[in-house]
Amino acid sequence: MLVQTVGIVASLSYTGRSLFKDARIRALQYRLELTRQHREIWLSTLTSPSLLKVLDGSRDIEKKPVTAEEQVFINLIIQHVSTIVQANEDKIVDMPEGIREDIRAFFSLPIPNSVWLVTKSFRDQEVIDYVDNLLLS
C-alpha cells in the first residue's frame, strides 16, 4: 500500500511539473509570435518609409490629414496591441517590461491618436479601457 501511494504521489508530481513546464513553453512561444508580428509590422516601414511619418509628434492633422496607408498601418498596430492586451487579460502571457509606456507614448502621437479615436468603437471594451486609461495617465 505504501509503495502504491508513493508511486501515485510521484506520478502526480511528475505530471504537475510537466504541465507547468508546458505552460511556460507555450507562453514563451506566444511571446515569440508576438515579437515576430511586431517585427513584421514595423518592417513595412522599410518598403514604405513614408509610414514613419506616423511617429511625427508635431504633425497637424488638420493641415495634413491621415492618409489611407497610414490608417491601415495604425490599424495593424492597434490589432497587434489588442492581441497583447487580450493575451494579458486571459493570463496567457504577461505584458513585456515597458510596454505600457510604449503604448501610451505611441497613442499620444497625433496620427495614432486620431486613428484610435475614429476606430476604437470597433474594438473590444477591455482594449478600449486599457488604451484610454493609458492615455489618461
PEKATA-V652718 format. One record per residue. RES is the residue in one small letter. OMEGA is omega as a letter, one per 40 degrees, with the letter a starting at -180 (none if undefined). D_CENTER is the distance of its C-alpha to the mean C-alpha in whole Angstrom. Layout:
res={RES & RES}
omega={OMEGA & OMEGA}
d_center={D_CENTER & D_CENTER}
This chain:
res={m & l & v & q & t & v & g & i & v & a & s & l & s & y & t & g & r & s & l & f & k & d & a & r & i & r & a & l & q & y & r & l & e & l & t & r & q & h & r & e & i & w & l & s & t & l & t & s & p & s & l & l & k & v & l & d & g & s & r & d & i & e & k & k & p & v & t & a & e & e & q & v & f & i & n & l & i & i & q & h & v & s & t & i & v & q & a & n & e & d & k & i & v & d & m & p & e & g & i & r & e & d & i & r & a & f & f & s & l & p & i & p & n & s & v & w & l & v & t & k & s & f & r & d & q & e & v & i & d & y & v & d & n & l & l & l & s}
omega={i & i & a & i & i & i & i & a & i & i & i & i & i & i & i & i & i & i & i & i & i & i & i & i & i & i & i & i & i & i & i & i & i & i & i & i & i & i & a & i & a & i & i & i & i & i & i & a & i & i & i & i & i & a & a & a & a & a & i & a & i & a & i & a & i & i & i & i & i & i & i & i & i & i & i & i & i & i & i & i & i & i & a & a & a & i & i & i & a & i & i & a & i & i & i & i & i & a & i & i & i & i & a & a & a & a & i & i & a & a & i & a & i & i & i & a & a & a & a & i & i & a & i & a & a & i & i & a & a & a & i & i & i & a & i & a & none}
d_center={52 & 50 & 49 & 48 & 46 & 45 & 43 & 41 & 40 & 39 & 38 & 35 & 34 & 33 & 31 & 29 & 29 & 28 & 25 & 24 & 23 & 22 & 19 & 18 & 19 & 16 & 14 & 14 & 14 & 11 & 10 & 12 & 11 & 7 & 9 & 12 & 9 & 8 & 12 & 13 & 12 & 14 & 17 & 18 & 19 & 21 & 23 & 23 & 23 & 23 & 20 & 19 & 21 & 18 & 18 & 22 & 22 & 25 & 25 & 27 & 26 & 29 & 31 & 28 & 26 & 23 & 24 & 23 & 21 & 19 & 18 & 17 & 15 & 13 & 13 & 11 & 8 & 8 & 8 & 5 & 3 & 6 & 5 & 3 & 6 & 8 & 8 & 9 & 11 & 13 & 13 & 12 & 10 & 10 & 8 & 9 & 12 & 12 & 8 & 10 & 13 & 11 & 9 & 12 & 14 & 13 & 13 & 16 & 18 & 20 & 19 & 15 & 17 & 19 & 17 & 15 & 18 & 20 & 17 & 15 & 18 & 17 & 13 & 13 & 15 & 13 & 10 & 13 & 14 & 11 & 11 & 15 & 15 & 14 & 16 & 19 & 19}
